[in-house]
Every structure is written in C-alpha cells, then in structure tokens.
Amino acid sequence: MSYRLPLGSAFEWVFNWLDDNADWIFEAIKVFIKSSISTLEDGLLLFPAPIMIVILVLIAWKLANRRIAAFALVSFMLILSMGLWEETMMTFALILIATLISLIIGIPLGIWSARSERMEAFLRPILDFMQTMPAFVYLIPAVMFFGMGRVSGIVATVIFAMPPAIRLTSLGIRQVPAEVVEAARAFGSTPNQILFKIQLPMALPTIMAGVNQCIMLSLSMVVIASMIGSGGLGGEVLRGITQFKIGLGFESGLAVVLLAIFLDRVTQYLGASKKLRNNGGV
C-alpha cells in the first residue's frame, strides 16, 4: 500500500480558507484593478488611432532614437491596418497596469532585500518558486479568488512578472562599490540619503533591466491569461487557435511581437547611457 503526501489538499484548504475569510480584501483589490484598467483603456482609446500612433512615435523618439520611432510608426500602422488596434490598446493597458503593480511591490522588496541579509535569504526560495512554477498554474488561484476576467489575468501576471524586479533591484544596489558607500557615510550621509542619492542612481541601469524583464514577462503572461478571459490580443490568439483561423492567429501573434519589440527597445534605452541612446538601433 503506497502513501501519498496530501500536499495539494493542504494548499487547497489554505486557498478555500482565504476565499471564505478574506473575500473583502479580494473584492477591494478587484474593484481597484478593474477601475484602473477601465480608466487606462479609456485614456488609450480616447484619441483616434492616428493621433495615438503619433503620440507613441514621439514617445519612442524622445526616450530612444529615430530608428525606434520609425519602427514604432511602421509597427503601429501595420497593426491598425490589420484591424487590431483596439485589442492592442487593451493589451497595452493590461501590460502597463500589471507592470506598474509589479514594480510598486517589487522595487521596495528589492531594496529591502539588498539592505537585509535575512530578507534576502527569506525571499530567495520564494522567488525561485515563483520563477520556476509553470505560468498556467498561476491562473488557478487567480480565478478562484477573483473569478474569470481581466482582473484575474492582471493578478496572475503580477505574480509571474514580479521576481525580476525584486532580484535585479537587489542586485543593482548590492553591486554599488562599497568604497562609494563608505565615503558617503564618512561625510555624514544618512542611510536614506545614501540610498536615494547614491545607490539607486548607480543601480538604475540594473533596475531598468529588471523593468524591461518585468514588461516582457507581463506581455507573455497576458497572452496566456486570455484563457481566463483577459481579452486583448491574447483573446484573438486564443480564438485563432480554438477556431483554427490561421490568418487571425498569425496577425494577432504578429501584433504581439511588434508590441513586445516596441516596449523592449524603449525600456532598454531608458536604462542605457546617453552614448548608447545616440548610437543604438532596432
């Protein structure tokens, strides 16, 4: 007779207990996320598509360079011509909300981890667990606590995309030369002054690499979250698969790729030096 460790049953009991006793917390989170998504989507769709494309191209030109701006112009015009503009803006809104929440939680945890060995030791196995768990598994508790829809997709995306923000923030601060920190202390700087005026500015390129990874993981998870009704381009990809519409699947997948490249290049240039900004390209 074999014995099976009821680990899954224990986790199920924990989730059921939370669902029964902390539903008011999940409801408050649901209302906040839903209102944030609606507000951002309305803002992105407020202007006609051509005007919004011009705005995005100017942002790419300002933050990156002319090549990235030209790529953005061609990409978004192609997306518009395929009739996927509204779905792209929906996906854009989901990515921005998920990334913002991930960074609001992840960067402070990364700072805490960099300044505390105990916190770093506590977070390390948790982050390992979060990064190695299959992405589809995150959909289960998200649906259980928040039901089907975009809110569940955002929650699953935040959990999936947060680890790089924590790890790379901690890494960037830890890589600041100890001599610089000691010199600041010798001149009477407080811990907060050292953090905000020395460590964070010097760690910014590494932190921005974490932001970039967070955005890319958010984009990949938003597509997976279409299985629980998050909509956007992921919903079109899923429709192309389930209905065997090869053309729709290819077009929506191409739109995802173009949006991913745009976000990737712009965030890369945000963390780059002025010299790299002037010499980089697509």
Secondary structure as UniProt FT lines:
FT   HELIX           7..21
FT   HELIX           23..44
FT   TURN            45..46
FT   HELIX           49..63
FT   HELIX           66..81
FT   TURN            82..83
FT   HELIX           85..115
FT   HELIX           117..132
FT   HELIX           135..138
FT   HELIX           139..146
FT   HELIX           150..174
FT   HELIX           178..186
FT   TURN            187..188
FT   HELIX           191..194
FT   HELIX           195..199
FT   HELIX           200..224
FT   HELIX           225..228
FT   HELIX           232..242
FT   TURN            243..244
FT   HELIX           246..270
FT   HELIX           274..279
//
